[in-house]
Amino acid sequence: MASAVNTLLVEGSFDDQVAELAEYIDSLKGGEPTLVPELQPMLEKGEKEDVMEKLVEASSALSQAPEKEYIPAYNLLIHLIRTSPLLPSLLDTVTANLALPLKNSSNGPSLSLSILTTIFNVLPPNSSLRSEVFRNIVTIVEENGLFEALKPQLKSLDRWLSEWDAGIEHTREVLVMVANVAEKAGDSLFYELLLQALQRFPADEADEEEAQEIAVRVVKAAISLPHHMEFGDLTTLEPIKALAGEQPDLYQLFEIFVGGEYQDLEEFIEERDGWLEQNNIDEAIVIRKMRLLTLASLAASSPDRSLAYSRIATGLRIPAEEVELWVIDVIRAGLVEGKLSQLNQTFLIHRVTYRKFERQEWVEIQNRLETWKESLRNIKEVVAAARKQVENQTEKEKTAAERMLQHSGDGVLGEA
């Protein structure tokens, strides 16, 4: 589908191409030819559209074609129908036939996918028919576990939706459809697709059933995906805000991940025994993530950019001997940068990722900037003083040298 080529080269006149394909279909059916005798009078009368309807109707027989002849036969059929005024209805029949697997071939789904991709590419970029073909592609991908064949093309999905001039509802529908396939395939890309769909709900639809269903899936995915550590981008979405009233327990858990600490998660789990399991949320994953996020918060709130091992152990509810392992883990997760000082039993912080950025974080940044400015001011004063001292010393040495030269010159003149 990524191909920019939208041509399909087939030689011969329209009548010759129809006759060739009709003869081939008759040969697949076996017995006496039926399609060729039926189409010949129509061709003679110039009834091209009637010819195409009959030919496409009979094309279901192509499912009996040998594997090596399947794609060439469909390429000829695609070439014949692509300029027909009846293309939308003809295409419905063709795509329905392609949904049926090629007989006696284990590669049937892949071959159908290849043909549908050809159809997609030969259609004009702004054709609404591309959308329907894409849906058929996604269906075959889902039914046959071929997501890896589709995934590289999804980088163009936004552009396609724009070219099709898809409305908001249609865009959401396509995004959710692809997200479902990605999730079924175990690919975390489904989260980004669902998030894009959720972002397309206007505020006045935030509490509607469709919006809430997607919001629940997005929040659960954000919490459950092992490597997803950012939640701030979700806090401004109206459908997620609406979860506070529609799904209060889930929203409370979400708020814990936005800005809470590990202790808050412990209390949540204790108060709602079995809730995580009932909602298909892996407890081990959320516990690990919450400890990492808590460690990031501790690092961000440290005024002197260092954390004692004991403070980490208390905040994460872990034995002291596990502190270094969790620090290494949080560094690998990209939440914090720093180094361990085993001698002093402290974690020295170089950089930290804020979990949320609100007034308190801005105040902290301002305070650190003021401290930095004061340090620069002190350094500047020290440098200026040192420069002044050097200049004074240089001036003294210059004066002394001039005096020595003067005394030396006086002695020479006196002798003369």
Phi, psi and omega in degrees: 000343181284346183297138178271352182285130179232035177244154178219109187269116177225128184273157175105162178283167180303313182298318180294320181293318178298314181298318180298313181291322179297318178297320180295317179296319177300321181294327179290326181287330183080168179077198181289140178300136179238326185285317181300312178298329181286325184276332186303312179297324179296320179296320180296328180273356181075024181273068187299318184292321176296322178299314182294322178298316180293318182296315180293322178301322181277351186290351176300338179293343180296343178293348179263001183290150172299151185305318184288343181258352187297306182294314177302321180295318179290326176300319178294318179296317179299317179300321183289324186269344192297332181258006182284141174298340181268015186310314182304312181288323178296320182294326177302315181293317181297312182293327176296321178294321181291340178290340177273134184292147175295129183292147176058036177211131176279349181260012183308309180300320180293323179292318177298320179297320179296319180291317178297324177296321176298315178301314180303317185286330182276346177284147177302144182306327183265011180286131177293340178295333177301322180299316181293319178297319179299320178300318178296322177299313181298322179298313179295320177301314182293314184293337186240012176062044184249032185300325181297335177285332181272324190308314182299337182277344187290346176296342179263001187299317179301317180295318179299313181300323178291318180294325179284351184057042181292138176287175182299314182296315180295320178299314178300317182299316180294316180299317180292321179300313179292322178300320180298319180292317179297318180295319178298327180278356180077024180259129184292353177302337181302327181297312181298321180292317177296321179296319177298320178295318182295324181292348182262013174266125176292161185302325183284357176247009188299327184260010178286159188302314182298315180297319181291323177298315180291321179300318178299316181296319180296314181295316179298320179293316180300322180285324190269333181293123188303325187255007178271117186238002183250128183235349183298328182290346181270339189293339183267354183281126184299318178299328178284323175300323181293342178296337180302327179264327184275322183224071188300322180294314180297320181293323178296319177297319178300316180297326177298318180287334178289314186211006181274186180236174186301324179301323179296321178293319178302314180295320179300314182294319181295322183283341183231067183302123178086354184297317181299314181297318179297333181258016176056041177248124183287115184297321181297322180292314183291327178295313179299312182298319183292326176294318179295317179294323177295318178297322176296319179295318178299319180294319182293329184268000181283117185291330184254015177060034175212148181231128177287144178306321182296323179293321179294315181300319180292314183294326183264355182058053182229158175294152183301327182288350179263357185302311184297325178296319179289326177295317177299320180296318182290330176291317178297328180285352178080013181275329183218149170238139180174193179217154181269139173244095181295327181298315182265358181056047179223157174253116182270121190263128177260319181208147180219144176266124180285136179287327176215156182232098181234196186303317182300319180292321177295320178298317180296318178298318179299316180298320181290325176294320178296318178298318180295317179298319179296320178296317178297322179297317179295319179296318179299318180295319179297315180297317180297319179295319179295319179297318179298319180296319179294318179297318179297317180296319179296318180297319178297315181295322179295317180296317180297320181294321180294321179295319180297319179295321181295315179297322180294319179293321178300321181295319182295314181295324180297320179296325180293000000 
